[in-house]
Amino acid sequence: MDPALKPRLRRRSTFEYVAWVVCSLVGLGILISVSTNPNFKWGVVAKYFTQESILRGLMLTIFLTLASMALGTLLGLALAVMRSSNIKPVAATAGVYITLFRGTPVLVQLIFWFNVAALYPNLSIGIPFTDIGTAIDVNALMAPITAALVGLTLNQAAYMAEIIRGGFTSVGKGQIEAADSLGMSAGMKMRKVIIPQAMPSIIPATGNQFIGMFKETSLVSVLGVAELLQSAQLIYARTYETIPLLIVASLWYLVMTLLLSYPQSKLEQKYSRTSSRIPRRAKKVVLTAPEGMAR
């Protein structure tokens, strides 16, 4: 076997063995304390873990996550293209949007969109200088779920725009010049050259944003949206089992985060530039007679 293919062996120090013992003892102590403390009320946790209202809140949380990420990614792609444009007003507009939504807290944005009817109680959509149009009651339109979806989507778009723009900048200048020399249009160059080569930089950050968005949906509970956290709050407001219900919500967030981490790792492996192509075992060399050349 080629020595370069052999795995490297690392000598473990005494400090590493001591660290294993200390960390194991600390973890075991915490586990025993949590499992034997009656105040955690694990029976109540098991009772409400698959309760109907909790599962409905979980489904709404998943819906908000998927919808916000899908719409935010599409809007973020448009903003990234605008931000990379050579037309100054277009790039400046995208820059202002990104700065505004990244520079203010998500919670503030959610509350703002929920109360936007105070600024614009009615909107009219129609053709200018004609009587063709329709009026929209913003107060009725901006229901809690709508405000939550709008707020999460617009905020997510700002972060996705920077992630996608960072992926664009990772594409080598020579690749873009080669596409120009082949006479590719701007759209074809984006689809065939820039986006495929930017994926290894975009995928890991997008996966992290997706997981972060799943947990950020807990903020919409302030709007009265019955997602996972709000569902748990409604139950413990009635039963006064605050800690067990918060544990139920936390466990569901943890389970879903672990489930989302697996496809993220697979996508990272698929699009990784540094994926190893070295075979696990060296191929057997066969010599051909009579020259003795390796085949």
C-alpha positions in Angstrom: 0.0 0.0 0.0 1.1 3.5 -0.8 2.3 5.2 2.5 0.3 8.3 1.4 -2.9 6.3 1.6 -2.4 5.0 5.1 -4.3 6.8 7.9 -2.3 9.0 10.2 -2.0 7.8 13.8 -2.1 10.4 16.5 -0.6 9.7 19.9 -2.9 10.5 22.7 -1.5 12.4 25.6 -2.2 11.9 29.3 -4.2 15.2 29.4 -6.6 13.8 26.8 -7.4 10.7 29.0 -7.8 13.0 32.0 -10.2 15.2 30.0 -12.2 12.2 29.0 -12.6 11.1 32.6 -13.5 14.6 33.9 -16.0 15.2 31.1 -17.6 11.8 31.6 -18.0 12.3 35.3 -19.5 15.8 34.8 -21.9 14.5 32.1 -22.9 11.5 34.3 -23.5 13.8 37.3 -25.7 16.1 35.3 -27.7 13.2 33.8 -28.3 11.7 37.2 -29.4 15.0 38.6 -31.8 15.7 35.8 -33.3 12.2 35.8 -33.8 12.0 39.5 -35.0 15.5 40.2 -38.8 15.2 40.7 -39.3 18.9 39.8 -38.6 18.2 36.1 -41.8 16.0 36.1 -40.8 13.7 33.3 -44.2 12.0 33.5 -45.9 15.3 32.5 -43.3 15.8 29.7 -44.2 12.4 28.3 -47.9 13.1 28.6 -47.8 16.3 26.6 -44.9 15.4 24.2 -47.4 14.1 21.6 -50.4 16.1 22.6 -52.6 17.2 19.7 -52.1 20.9 20.2 -48.4 20.5 20.5 -48.2 18.6 17.3 -50.4 21.2 15.5 -48.0 23.9 16.7 -45.1 21.8 15.5 -46.7 21.6 12.0 -47.3 25.3 11.9 -43.7 25.9 12.9 -42.5 23.6 10.1 -44.8 25.5 7.6 -43.5 28.9 8.7 -39.9 27.6 8.4 -40.3 26.1 4.9 -42.3 29.0 3.5 -40.1 31.7 4.9 -36.9 30.0 3.7 -38.3 29.3 0.2 -39.6 32.9 -0.3 -36.6 34.4 1.5 -34.2 32.5 -0.7 -35.9 33.6 -3.9 -36.0 37.2 -2.8 -32.4 36.9 -1.5 -31.2 35.7 -4.9 -32.8 38.7 -6.6 -31.2 41.0 -4.0 -27.8 39.3 -4.5 -28.0 39.9 -8.3 -29.0 43.5 -7.7 -26.2 44.0 -5.1 -23.7 42.6 -7.7 -25.0 44.8 -10.5 -22.8 47.5 -12.1 -25.8 49.8 -12.2 -25.3 52.0 -9.1 -28.9 52.8 -8.2 -29.9 49.1 -8.4 -26.9 48.1 -6.2 -27.6 50.9 -3.8 -31.2 49.9 -3.4 -30.3 46.4 -2.6 -27.6 47.6 -0.2 -30.1 49.8 1.7 -32.6 46.9 2.0 -29.9 44.5 3.3 -28.6 47.0 5.8 -32.1 47.9 7.1 -33.3 44.4 7.7 -30.0 43.1 9.0 -29.6 46.0 11.3 -32.9 45.7 13.2 -34.0 42.9 15.4 -36.4 40.2 14.0 -38.8 40.7 16.9 -39.1 44.4 16.2 -39.8 43.7 12.5 -42.5 41.2 13.4 -44.2 43.6 15.7 -43.9 46.4 13.1 -45.6 44.3 10.3 -48.3 43.2 12.7 -49.1 46.9 13.4 -48.4 48.2 9.9 -52.2 49.0 9.5 -51.7 51.9 11.9 -49.6 53.5 9.1 -51.5 52.3 6.1 -55.1 51.3 7.1 -56.1 51.0 3.4 -54.2 50.3 0.2 -55.4 50.8 -3.3 -54.1 48.8 -6.3 -55.1 49.8 -9.8 -54.2 51.4 -13.0 -53.1 55.1 -12.7 -55.4 57.8 -14.1 -58.3 55.3 -14.4 -61.1 54.1 -12.2 -59.9 50.5 -12.4 -58.6 49.3 -9.1 -59.4 47.7 -5.8 -59.1 48.6 -2.1 -57.3 46.4 0.4 -58.1 46.5 4.1 -54.6 46.1 5.6 -55.9 45.5 9.1 -57.8 42.4 7.9 -55.0 41.3 5.6 -52.2 41.4 8.2 -53.5 38.6 10.3 -50.9 37.2 12.8 -49.8 34.3 10.5 -49.5 36.7 7.6 -47.5 39.2 9.6 -45.3 36.4 10.8 -44.7 35.1 7.3 -44.0 38.5 5.9 -41.6 39.5 8.7 -39.6 36.3 8.7 -39.4 36.2 4.9 -38.2 39.8 4.5 -35.6 39.4 7.3 -34.4 36.1 5.9 -34.0 37.5 2.4 -31.5 40.1 3.7 -29.3 37.3 5.1 -29.7 35.0 2.2 -28.7 37.9 -0.2 -25.4 38.2 1.6 -24.8 34.5 1.6 -25.5 34.2 -2.1 -23.4 37.2 -2.9 -20.6 35.7 -0.9 -20.9 32.6 -3.0 -20.8 34.7 -6.2 -17.6 36.3 -5.2 -16.0 32.9 -4.6 -16.2 32.1 -8.3 -12.9 32.8 -9.9 -12.6 35.8 -12.3 -11.1 33.5 -14.9 -14.3 31.5 -15.0 -16.4 34.6 -15.7 -14.0 35.7 -18.4 -14.1 32.3 -20.0 -17.9 32.5 -20.1 -17.8 35.9 -21.6 -15.3 34.7 -24.3 -17.8 32.0 -25.2 -20.5 34.6 -25.8 -22.8 33.5 -22.9 -25.6 35.9 -22.0 -25.8 37.2 -18.5 -28.6 34.8 -17.6 -26.8 31.8 -19.1 -23.6 32.8 -17.3 -25.4 33.0 -14.0 -27.2 29.6 -14.5 -24.3 27.6 -16.1 -21.2 29.1 -14.5 -21.7 31.2 -11.4 -24.4 29.5 -9.5 -23.1 25.9 -9.9 -19.6 26.9 -8.7 -21.0 29.1 -5.9 -23.0 26.2 -4.4 -20.1 24.8 -2.2 -20.0 28.2 -0.5 -23.7 28.7 -0.3 -25.0 25.3 0.9 -23.3 25.2 4.4 -24.4 28.7 5.3 -27.9 28.1 3.9 -28.2 25.0 6.0 -27.3 26.9 9.1 -29.8 29.7 8.2 -32.5 27.0 7.8 -31.9 25.6 11.2 -31.7 29.1 12.7 -35.0 30.0 11.0 -36.7 26.9 12.6 -35.8 28.2 16.0 -36.5 31.9 15.2 -40.1 31.0 14.5 -40.6 30.9 18.3 -40.5 34.7 18.1 -43.9 34.8 16.4 -45.5 33.7 19.6 -45.6 37.4 20.6 -48.1 37.9 17.8 -50.4 35.2 19.1 -49.5 32.6 16.4 -50.1 29.2 17.8 -46.8 27.7 16.8 -44.8 25.2 18.9 -43.8 27.6 21.7 -47.2 29.4 21.8 -49.0 26.0 22.0 -46.8 25.1 25.0 -47.5 28.4 26.6 -51.3 28.1 26.2 -51.1 24.7 28.0 -49.0 25.8 31.0 -51.0 28.9 31.4 -53.9 26.6 32.1 -52.2 23.8 34.0 -49.3 25.8 35.6 -46.8 23.1 34.5 -44.4 25.7 33.2 -41.1 23.8 33.3 -42.4 20.5 31.8 -44.1 22.2 28.9 -40.9 24.3 28.1 -39.0 21.0 28.1 -41.5 19.6 25.7 -41.0 22.5 23.3 -37.2 22.4 23.7 -37.1 18.6 23.0 -39.1 19.1 19.8 -36.8 21.9 18.7 -33.8 19.7 19.4 -35.3 16.7 17.5 -36.1 18.8 14.5 -32.7 20.4 14.5 -31.0 17.0 14.5 -33.2 15.8 11.7 -32.4 18.9 9.6 -28.7 18.5 10.3 -28.5 15.2 8.5 -29.6 16.3 5.0 -27.4 19.4 5.4 -24.4 17.3 5.9 -25.2 15.2 2.9 -25.6 18.3 0.7 -22.3 19.6 2.0 -20.6 16.4 1.0 -22.2 16.5 -2.4 -21.2 20.1 -3.2 -17.9 20.2 -1.3 -14.9 21.1 -3.3 -12.6 19.3 -0.9 -14.4 15.9 -0.9 -11.7 13.2 -0.9 -11.3 11.2 -4.1 -8.6 9.0 -2.6 -9.7 5.3 -2.6 -9.8 3.6 0.8 -7.7 0.8 -0.5 -4.9 0.9 -3.0 -5.7 -0.9 -6.3 -3.8 -4.0 -7.1 -1.1 -3.3 -9.7 -1.2 -5.8 -12.6 1.9 -6.0 -14.8 1.6 -6.8 -18.5 4.1 -9.2 -20.1 6.6 -8.8 -21.6 7.1 -5.1 -21.2 6.2 -5.0 -17.5 4.2 -1.8 -17.7 1.7 -1.1 -15.0 -1.9 -1.1 -16.0 
